[in-house]
């Protein structure tokens, strides 16, 4: 019953139903009577003179912008605030459902959207993704917005993915007028996000867009013939290449040849942890379980004392039935308008349990999985007793002895260019599958995997996946992790890492790999909240390459490494489950 009540509460506050507190707030909107929006665009000079393209949307009555001072919601994008698509239609960030900005003006907010330096219609050169220059630009724009005659000086920021990152990086400069931020699918530790375990295998490593993309931006209002747009985009030719920026920094303390700094640290919010904590800014994070940044979102909310909402689905997709605008207004009304929305009394964390029976939403003041007992499952030889071939291993409740090995298969490319979630490619490595579950069990939190691995060469990457296998044999990936053998050293984390294994990947901590020598590995997997269903199986899959590695052509070995996994007590999956994991007896 407690579980169901939590789910109803979570659903109510997410806009699925209307609890009394939220209904009262909705009947006293500051924006009552607003009948439209007036948009204007122009350039705003930064402290170094670089002109940033800004779009402002003000609430209107009878076609005229209201004169009263109102709070401002600001988004800062690399993807063009306004542009023309292939058919010539204008697309605007302010209209995106995932940002929830559509109805903000009707509720008494000014909405502002700007292109970052070196992108869209803005001038300048982009030095690095979410670097200190971009953060300072965000600071200057927040303070500029606060000083405008139509602004009451209370500024909030919102965004998802890169835009979520610009939100948090701006917050690291602690602008005096920035009161609250709503950030989706962003990171807290840039190295641990992009180069997890010392391996680049993440969507941020994709190639840069051609300049023609920025040329499709809509010029600011005063730039009737687009001459200023063309001049601005010409400066973008000097942008640092983002994929090469990441790929040429193998260690956490690497100095970038492009920026001349330890760029992982410069770009990571955790580097500015004390500033963020002292800023007084209210933090609300959101993400989805089928999205790699979710673990970072939870870490950030825990460390900064913020709130977090985790839904199902993929990158920046609003959860089913959730009005993102309403969720944000519930948050911003409290922190920008001073309305008692009841949010201060609500649980800090809300999350969706995938494949749950009944209401899937849970709510608590602790992060998903906190305090759950971890249960161990061990890879073991299959019934045939054959060890060393793929797809024959078992996942059992007791350790077993043996050694499995496989040659790394680098031919893992899929048709998906932009994979936010790893594909199931069990035929490319080793798998260990449990018997069918005797009853449902809900896994919540961060699974971890311990392995003892050797390579026949002085290199090797290990990818691990936790999967659910249906009775018909179809598998879906639930959680995953990765670690380069050379980055195996464990270190204390510089923030609350929730007790999970943490690898510094600093140059002094990277260790040699001796061919034929076995090394113990501890790997944290991405978090999840998933009901594994009766009759389904749990599978551990191990590979040496992943489709999200865009540099496979450079790292491919010929012959490929042969990785060996020693079975036993130290090779196991640790699963945070809400009840005992029980399997059906073999017939």
C-alpha positions in Angstrom: 0.0 0.0 0.0 2.8 2.4 0.9 4.3 1.8 -2.6 1.1 2.6 -4.3 0.5 5.8 -2.3 4.0 7.0 -3.2 3.2 6.4 -6.8 0.0 8.4 -6.7 1.7 11.3 -4.9 4.5 11.3 -7.5 2.0 11.2 -10.4 -0.1 14.0 -8.9 2.8 16.4 -8.5 4.1 15.6 -12.0 0.9 16.9 -13.6 -1.0 13.6 -14.1 -3.7 14.5 -11.6 -4.3 17.7 -9.6 -3.7 17.5 -5.8 -5.2 20.3 -3.8 -1.9 22.3 -3.3 -1.2 22.3 -7.1 -4.8 23.2 -8.0 -4.7 26.2 -5.6 -1.5 27.4 -7.3 -2.9 27.0 -10.8 -5.9 29.2 -9.9 -3.7 32.2 -9.0 -1.4 32.5 -12.0 0.5 35.8 -12.1 -0.1 35.8 -15.9 -3.9 35.9 -15.8 -5.2 37.8 -18.8 -2.1 37.4 -21.0 -3.3 36.7 -24.6 -0.1 36.2 -26.6 3.6 36.8 -26.9 5.8 39.5 -28.4 9.2 38.3 -29.7 12.2 40.4 -30.4 15.8 39.5 -31.2 19.1 41.4 -31.1 22.7 41.2 -30.2 24.0 41.5 -26.6 27.7 42.3 -26.2 29.7 40.3 -23.7 32.5 41.7 -21.5 35.0 41.1 -24.3 32.8 42.7 -26.9 31.6 39.4 -28.6 28.0 39.7 -29.7 25.6 37.0 -28.6 22.3 36.5 -30.4 19.4 36.8 -28.0 15.7 36.2 -28.5 13.2 37.5 -25.9 9.5 36.4 -25.7 7.4 38.7 -23.5 3.8 38.1 -22.4 1.3 40.3 -24.3 -2.2 41.6 -24.1 -3.9 42.6 -27.3 -0.7 42.2 -29.2 1.4 44.5 -27.0 4.0 43.4 -24.5 3.0 44.1 -21.0 5.1 46.7 -19.2 5.1 45.2 -15.7 8.4 43.6 -14.5 8.3 39.8 -14.6 10.7 37.0 -13.8 12.7 35.5 -16.7 13.4 31.9 -17.8 16.5 31.7 -19.8 17.9 28.9 -22.1 21.3 29.0 -23.7 21.8 26.7 -26.7 24.4 25.5 -29.3 21.6 24.2 -31.5 20.3 27.6 -32.8 17.5 29.5 -31.0 15.7 30.0 -34.3 16.4 28.4 -37.6 14.7 27.4 -40.9 14.3 23.7 -41.5 14.6 21.9 -44.9 11.1 23.1 -45.9 11.8 26.7 -44.9 9.6 26.7 -41.7 11.0 28.5 -38.7 11.8 26.2 -35.7 12.3 27.8 -32.3 13.8 26.4 -29.1 11.1 28.3 -27.2 8.5 25.9 -28.7 10.3 22.6 -27.7 8.1 20.3 -25.6 11.1 19.0 -23.6 12.0 22.4 -22.3 8.5 23.2 -21.3 8.7 26.8 -22.5 5.6 27.0 -24.6 3.2 28.3 -22.0 5.6 30.1 -19.7 4.7 33.5 -21.1 1.0 32.8 -20.5 1.8 32.2 -16.8 3.7 35.5 -16.3 7.2 34.7 -17.3 9.5 36.3 -19.8 11.3 33.7 -21.9 14.8 34.3 -23.2 16.8 32.0 -25.6 20.4 32.8 -26.7 22.9 31.1 -29.0 26.2 30.3 -27.3 29.4 31.9 -28.6 30.5 30.4 -31.8 27.2 28.8 -32.7 23.9 29.8 -34.3 23.6 33.5 -35.0 26.1 34.5 -32.3 29.6 35.8 -33.1 32.8 34.5 -31.7 34.8 31.3 -31.6 33.9 28.3 -29.4 36.9 27.4 -27.4 35.5 24.2 -25.8 32.2 22.6 -24.9 30.9 24.3 -21.7 34.3 26.0 -21.0 34.9 28.9 -18.7 34.3 31.4 -21.5 30.8 29.9 -22.1 30.1 29.9 -18.4 31.1 33.6 -18.1 28.9 34.5 -21.1 26.0 32.8 -19.3 26.8 34.9 -16.2 26.8 38.1 -18.2 23.5 37.3 -20.0 21.8 36.4 -16.7 22.9 39.8 -15.2 21.9 41.6 -18.4 18.4 40.0 -18.3 18.1 41.0 -14.6 18.8 44.6 -15.5 16.2 45.0 -18.2 13.1 47.2 -17.6 10.7 44.3 -18.2 12.6 42.0 -15.8 12.0 41.9 -12.0 15.6 40.7 -11.5 14.7 37.1 -10.7 16.2 34.7 -13.3 15.8 31.0 -13.7 17.5 28.8 -16.3 16.3 25.6 -18.0 17.6 23.2 -20.6 18.3 19.5 -21.4 21.4 17.8 -22.8 23.9 20.4 -23.9 21.4 23.1 -22.7 21.3 21.4 -19.3 25.1 21.7 -19.3 25.0 25.4 -20.0 22.6 25.8 -17.2 24.9 24.2 -14.7 28.1 25.8 -16.0 26.5 29.2 -15.8 25.5 28.4 -12.2 29.2 27.7 -11.4 29.9 31.4 -11.8 27.1 32.1 -9.2 25.4 35.1 -11.0 23.8 37.2 -8.2 20.4 37.2 -9.9 20.2 33.5 -10.8 17.7 32.0 -8.3 16.8 28.5 -9.7 17.9 26.1 -12.4 16.1 23.2 -14.1 18.6 21.0 -15.8 18.0 17.8 -17.8 20.5 15.1 -18.8 23.5 17.0 -17.8 26.8 15.9 -16.1 28.5 16.5 -12.8 31.9 15.0 -13.6 32.7 15.5 -17.3 35.5 12.9 -17.5 33.4 10.2 -15.8 30.6 11.1 -18.2 32.3 11.3 -21.6 35.3 9.0 -20.9 33.9 6.6 -18.4 36.6 4.1 -17.2 39.2 5.8 -19.5 37.2 4.9 -22.6 35.6 7.4 -25.0 32.3 5.8 -25.9 29.6 8.4 -25.7 27.5 10.6 -28.0 29.4 13.8 -27.2 32.3 12.5 -29.3 30.4 12.8 -32.6 31.9 15.1 -35.4 31.1 18.8 -35.5 28.3 20.2 -37.6 29.2 22.0 -40.9 29.0 25.8 -41.0 25.9 25.5 -43.2 23.9 24.4 -40.2 24.5 27.7 -38.4 23.8 29.6 -41.7 20.3 28.3 -41.5 19.7 30.4 -38.3 17.2 33.2 -38.5 19.0 36.5 -38.4 18.3 38.9 -35.5 15.6 41.5 -36.3 17.9 44.3 -37.3 19.9 42.0 -39.7 17.4 42.2 -42.5 19.7 40.9 -45.3 21.6 38.4 -43.1 24.9 40.1 -43.5 25.7 40.0 -39.8 24.7 36.3 -39.6 27.2 35.5 -42.4 29.8 37.5 -40.6 29.2 35.7 -37.3 29.2 32.3 -38.9 32.5 33.0 -40.6 34.0 33.4 -37.2 32.8 29.9 -36.3 35.3 28.4 -38.6 37.8 29.0 -35.8 35.9 26.8 -33.3 38.0 24.1 -31.6 36.9 20.6 -32.8 34.8 19.0 -30.1 35.4 15.4 -30.9 39.2 15.9 -31.1 39.1 17.9 -27.9 37.7 14.9 -26.0 39.7 12.3 -27.8 43.1 13.9 -27.3 42.8 14.1 -23.5 43.2 10.4 -22.3 43.6 11.3 -18.6 41.6 13.3 -16.1 44.5 15.7 -15.7 45.5 15.9 -19.4 46.3 19.4 -20.6 44.4 20.1 -23.8 46.5 21.2 -26.8 43.5 23.3 -27.9 42.7 25.1 -24.6 46.0 24.9 -22.8 44.2 23.9 -19.6 43.2 20.7 -17.8 40.0 20.9 -19.7 38.2 17.9 -18.0 38.5 19.8 -14.7 37.7 23.2 -16.3 34.4 21.8 -17.8 33.3 19.7 -14.8 30.7 21.2 -12.5 32.1 19.3 -9.5 35.3 21.4 -9.8 33.2 24.4 -8.7 31.3 22.4 -6.0 31.9 24.9 -3.2 30.7 27.8 -5.3 27.6 25.9 -6.3 26.8 25.0 -2.7 27.2 28.6 -1.5 25.4 30.2 -4.4 21.9 29.8 -2.9 20.6 28.6 -6.3 17.8 26.0 -6.2 18.6 22.9 -8.3 16.1 20.6 -10.1 17.5 17.8 -12.3 15.7 15.4 -14.6 16.7 12.6 -16.9 15.5 9.1 -18.1 16.6 5.6 -17.3 17.5 4.8 -21.0 19.9 7.7 -21.1 23.6 7.7 -20.1 23.6 11.0 -18.1 21.1 9.7 -15.6 23.8 8.5 -13.2 25.4 12.0 -13.3 22.0 13.6 -12.7 21.5 11.6 -9.5 25.1 12.3 -8.3 24.6 16.1 -8.9 21.3 16.2 -7.0 22.7 14.3 -4.1 25.8 16.4 -3.8 24.1 19.8 -4.3 21.0 19.0 -2.2 18.8 19.4 -5.2 15.7 17.6 -6.6 15.6 15.0 -9.3 13.0 13.4 -11.5 13.9 10.2 -13.5 11.5 9.0 -16.1 11.5 6.1 -18.6 12.6 6.4 -22.2 15.5 8.0 -24.0 17.4 11.3 -24.1 15.4 14.4 -23.1 12.1 12.7 -23.9 9.4 14.0 -21.4 7.9 11.1 -19.3 4.5 9.8 -20.5 1.7 12.0 -19.3 4.0 14.6 -17.8 3.6 18.3 -18.6 7.1 19.6 -18.4 5.9 23.1 -18.4 3.7 22.4 -15.3 6.6 20.7 -13.5 8.9 23.6 -14.1 6.2 26.2 -13.1 5.7 24.3 -9.9 9.4 24.7 -9.2 10.0 28.2 -10.6 6.8 29.7 -9.1 8.2 28.8 -5.7 11.7 30.2 -6.3 11.1 33.1 -8.7 7.6 34.3 -7.6 7.6 33.3 -4.0 4.4 31.3 -4.3 3.9 28.5 -1.8 3.4 25.7 -4.3 4.0 23.0 -1.7 7.2 21.8 -3.4 9.2 22.4 -0.2 7.2 19.6 1.5 7.6 17.1 -1.4 10.1 14.3 -1.6 13.3 15.3 -3.3 13.5 12.3 -5.7 10.9 10.9 -8.0 11.5 8.0 -10.3 9.7 5.7 -12.7 9.9 2.0 -12.2 10.2 0.4 -15.6 7.6 -2.4 -16.2 6.0 -1.8 -12.8 2.6 -3.1 -12.0 0.1 -0.3 -11.4 1.4 3.3 -10.9 5.1 3.4 -11.9 6.1 6.5 -10.0 8.0 6.3 -6.7 9.0 9.2 -4.4 11.4 9.5 -1.5 13.8 11.9 0.1 16.7 9.6 -0.8 18.1 8.7 -4.2 16.8 5.6 -6.0 18.2 2.4 -4.4 19.7 4.1 -1.3 20.2 1.6 1.5 19.0 -1.5 -0.5 20.7 -4.7 0.3 23.0 -5.8 -2.6 22.6 -9.4 -3.7 25.3 -11.4 -5.5 25.0 -13.4 -8.7 28.1 -15.3 -10.0 29.0 -16.3 -13.6 29.4 -20.0 -13.9 30.0 -22.6 -16.7 27.0 -23.7 -18.7 25.3 -27.0 -18.4 27.5 -28.5 -21.1 30.6 -27.8 -19.0 32.2 -26.1 -22.0 34.2 -23.0 -21.1 35.6 -20.5 -23.5 32.8 -20.1 -26.1 30.2 -17.4 -26.1 26.6 -17.7 -24.9 27.1 -20.9 -22.8 27.5 -19.4 -19.3 25.2 -19.5 -16.4 24.5 -16.7 -13.8 24.0 -18.4 -10.4 23.8 -17.8 -6.7 27.1 -19.5 -5.9 30.6 -18.9 -7.3 32.1 -21.4 -9.7 35.7 -21.9 -10.8 37.0 -21.7 -14.4 38.3 -19.4 -17.0 36.4 -18.0 -20.0 38.1 -16.2 -22.9 37.1 -14.5 -26.1 38.7 -12.5 -28.9 37.6 -8.8 -29.0 35.2 -8.3 -31.9 35.6 -4.7 -33.2 32.9 -5.1 -35.8 30.2 -3.8 -33.6 28.9 -0.9 -35.7 25.1 -0.6 -35.9 22.9 1.5 -38.2 22.2 4.0 -35.5 24.4 7.0 -35.9 23.5 8.7 -32.6 23.1 5.8 -30.0 22.1 7.2 -26.6 21.8 3.6 -25.3 24.0 0.6 -26.1 22.7 -2.1 -28.4 22.3 -5.7 -27.4 25.1 -7.6 -29.2 25.5 -10.7 -27.1 27.1 -12.7 -29.9 30.1 -10.4 -29.7 31.4 -11.6 -26.4 30.6 -13.7 -23.3 27.2 -14.0 -21.8 26.0 -15.5 -18.5 22.3 -16.1 -18.1 20.3 -17.0 -15.0 17.4 -19.5 -14.7 13.9 -18.0 -15.1 12.9 -15.8 -12.1 10.4 -17.5 -9.7 8.8 -14.2 -9.0 9.0 -10.5 -9.9 11.9 -8.5 -8.3 12.5 -4.8 -8.6 16.1 -3.6 -9.1 16.7 0.0 -8.0 19.9 1.9 -8.0 23.4 1.2 -9.3 24.4 -2.4 -9.9 28.2 -3.1 -9.8 30.3 -5.8 -11.4 33.5 -7.4 -10.1 35.7 -9.2 -12.7 39.1 -10.8 -12.8 40.4 -10.2 -16.3 43.6 -10.6 -18.3 44.6 -9.7 -21.8 47.1 -11.4 -24.1 48.3 -7.9 -25.2 49.4 -4.8 -23.3 45.9 -3.3 -23.7 42.3 -4.1 -23.3 38.9 -2.5 -22.7 36.0 -4.2 -20.8 32.4 -3.5 -21.4 29.7 -5.1 -19.2 25.9 -5.1 -19.6 23.1 -6.2 -17.3 20.2 -7.4 -19.4 16.7 -8.8 -19.0 15.9 -11.8 -21.3 12.3 -12.5 -22.2 11.0 -16.1 -22.4 11.3 -15.9 -26.2 15.0 -15.1 -25.9 14.8 -11.4 -26.8 17.0 -9.3 -24.5 17.0 -5.6 -23.5 19.9 -3.7 -22.0 19.0 -2.4 -18.5 22.4 -1.1 -17.2 26.0 -0.9 -18.4 29.5 0.1 -17.5 33.0 0.1 -18.9 36.7 0.2 -17.8 40.0 0.1 -19.5 42.4 -2.4 -17.9 45.0 0.4 -17.5 42.5 2.5 -15.5 41.7 -0.1 -13.0 43.2 1.6 -9.9 40.5 2.7 -7.4 40.8 6.1 -5.7 38.7 8.2 -3.3 36.2 10.4 -5.2 36.4 14.2 -4.7 32.6 14.2 -4.1 30.0 11.9 -2.6 30.1 9.0 -5.1 27.4 7.0 -3.2 29.9 4.3 -2.2 30.5 3.2 -5.7 33.9 2.3 -7.2 35.6 5.4 -8.6 38.7 5.5 -10.9 40.6 8.7 -11.0 42.1 8.0 -14.4 44.8 10.6 -13.6 48.0 10.0 -15.4 49.9 8.9 -12.3 47.2 6.4 -11.5 47.1 4.7 -14.9 48.9 1.3 -14.6 50.6 -0.9 -17.2 48.9 -4.0 -18.5 51.1 -7.1 -18.6 50.0 -9.7 -21.1 48.7 -12.8 -19.3 48.4 -11.2 -15.9 45.0 -11.2 -14.3 43.7 -8.0 -12.7 40.7 -7.4 -10.4 38.2 -4.9 -11.8 35.4 -3.1 -10.0 32.9 -1.4 -12.4 29.9 0.7 -11.5 27.0 0.2 -13.9 24.5 2.9 -14.8 21.5 3.2 -12.4 18.1 1.7 -13.1 14.7 1.1 -11.6 13.3 -1.9 -13.2 10.9 -4.7 -12.4 12.4 -8.0 -13.7 9.4 -10.2 -14.3 8.6 -13.7 -13.3 9.7 -16.2 -16.0 12.3 -13.7 -17.4 16.0 -14.2 -16.9 18.9 -11.9 -15.8 22.0 -11.8 -18.1 25.5 -10.5 -17.7 27.1 -9.7 -21.1 30.8 -9.0 -21.5 32.5 -7.5 -24.6 35.7 -5.7 -25.6 34.2 -3.1 -27.9 31.0 -1.0 -28.2 29.2 0.8 -31.1 29.4 4.1 -29.2 33.2 4.1 -29.6 33.7 6.4 -32.6 37.4 5.8 -32.6 37.4 2.0 -33.2 39.3 2.4 -36.4 42.2 4.0 -34.4 42.2 1.6 -31.5 41.5 -1.7 -33.4 44.2 -4.3 -32.8 45.2 -6.9 -35.5 45.2 -9.5 -34.2 42.6 -8.4 -31.6 43.2 -8.8 -27.9 42.0 -12.0 -26.3 40.5 -11.3 -22.9 40.2 -14.0 -20.3 37.7 -13.8 -17.3 38.6 -15.9 -14.3 35.5 -17.2 -12.6 35.2 -17.4 -8.8 34.2 -15.4 -5.7 35.6 -12.1 -7.1 33.7 -12.3 -10.4 30.2 -11.4 -9.6 27.3 -9.0 -10.2 26.0 -7.0 -7.2 22.4 -6.1 -7.6 20.5 -3.7 -5.4 17.0 -5.4 -5.2 13.9 -4.5 -3.2 13.3 -8.2 -2.4 15.1 -11.5 -2.7 16.1 -12.8 -6.1 14.7 -16.3 -6.5 14.9 -18.6 -9.5 12.7 -21.4 -10.6 14.1 -24.8 -9.9 15.5 -26.7 -12.9 13.2 -29.4 -14.3 
